[in-house]
Amino acid sequence: MTELTKEQQIAFEAAAFRRLVAHLRERSDVQNIDLMNLAGFCRNCLSNWYREAANEAGVGLDKEESREIVYGMPYEEWRALHQKEASQEQKAAFEQNRPKE
């Protein structure tokens, strides 16, 4: 395996993150509940992870700010434009796949 410097690793991870975010913005037809049911994470999870990393680094980022970074617009605006009501099947799958607390 190719040895990467720490700087290369961070740069490549950042590039992959930016590409994932761009892809999710382009695929607004894919609903968060479908992402959760298939992959176990969604846009909101990604924004939460981003916020947690910022907060751990001492940067005060709130929920709405981190969501806007991932969604590319305020979350409520994205919801109004793209989010559809989840079907009963989607809701049932979510309940079945949701991590137990």
Order of alpha helices (4+ residues) and beta strands (2+ residues): alpha-alpha-alpha-alpha-alpha-alpha
